[in-house]
């Protein structure tokens, strides 16, 4: 196996544990060694992002009642080099009771298996010297496929007898094909081409004992949205959140891999009982010994919200967050109910490459709008950016993907940088471009009326509402993704059409359209509580 070859060839260079190293420190040194020996492209392809030491320590500390029984059984469904196991061992060294731990570890990457085995032997020997009994099994198998029969109740499994007391995991993050055996095996909780990580979460929850706990580090995208709806309905009926930790920065956790991802740590218990409170904490990046962590308690119904035949997980970090969520939720309307439509731009560049144009001098050019054409709430075209096409040819092929030149609100589908602005909407008025048609690229959502046209007041009103601090904060609380999908814009609770138009009229009257003036118009029109208003106006852009 290539992994064994890698170890054999570099045997002399593998770090040895020093006397002053903790087990966790030693695992991190093995991890650094491995990262230095393998190309980053290989690790990204596998969705392999190793958990930093401080994050591992935080995750282990979230478990409750670890030393309550004399024997505990722990599952790690994607063990890597074994950082969680080392951390767990270091964690229990201070316990007066010499508990026994049985680890079941899944890892099928042959390149890290030798290091995992080396690390676990070190843990076992070190803990035996401390008076603890540690045993472990390494399963060189695909975790999902190995447990699909149990998940689908096709195999006898007594969770309370054979299940786990604790599950700790940083599952792999990569897309699965819709016809992959993992997706087919888990089809009752997935749709389309899902990511691997929620399947790991679901199977882990299934394998827990009643009253067992799981702590997982994952992207936040599962918390809301149509894509993960079926998963959430199953998952949150199986386990109940106890503690949640957020990272304010999207780039700090896996900075060494160049990953920009909104991550969350969830600690949950397998029970049907609703907990009285949920602990929410937040740190800017990886918490260190002196790092500031915001902590608050809130009620379960503020976190797990059942609405419109859906279950979503919201994460308000402050009292103001909770007030905003409750206030916006009280609106009965959404864009669809008010007669508007939201779609995704139909121009997929690699499919339309024969129609793309890079220069404006062509008389028959049809403007093509990209995300970068949305600038400060307006549309700027043409706007040259590197070698990006700025238009389309009018052909039979392109006619299928063109839109009539009408009034639209255009919304970026992605947050393009670190920051609090998640919804970026642009006002598009038909008279800014002299063309019968326009092209809207696939990374833009557009708001329109099917058989009519948005009025100027509606365009200004909707765009200003979506760009406001109020709605961006609401989106951040209620939406687990940095992506802004059409379905999420479509279902945002919004005020009446009269209020939207009123906002649009007021915005157009502004002589100096600065951000604060726009925010005040929104807050006044929606009759937002003074406490919320003052807090939002005090926040820097």
Secondary structure, 3 states (H helix, E strand, C coil): CHHHHHHHHCHHHCCCCCCCCCHHHHHHHHHHHHHHHCCHHHHHHCCCCCCCHHHHHHHHHCCCCCCCCCEEEEEECCCCCCHHHHHHHHHHCCCCCCCEEEEEEECCCHHHHHHHHHHHHHHHHHHHHCCCEEEEEEECCCHHHHHHHHHCCCCCCCHHHHCEEEEEECCCCCECCCCCHHHHHCCCCCCCCCEHHHHHHHHHHHHEEEEEEEEEEEECHHHCCHHHHHHHHHHHHHEEEEEEEEECCCCCCCHHHCCCCCEEEEEEEECCCCCCEEEEEEECCCCCCCCCEEEEEEEHHHHEEEECCEEEECCCCCHHHHHHHHHHHCCCECCCCCCCEEEECCECCCCCHHHEECCCCCCCCEEEECHHHEECCEECCCCCCCCCCCEECCCHHHHCCCEECCCEEEEECECCCCCCCCCCEEEECHHHCCCCEEEEECCEEEEECCCCCCCHHHHHHHHHHHHCHHHHHHHHHHCCCCECCHHHHHCCCECCHHHHHHHHHHHHHCCCCCHHHHHHHHHHHCCCCHHHHHHHHHCCC
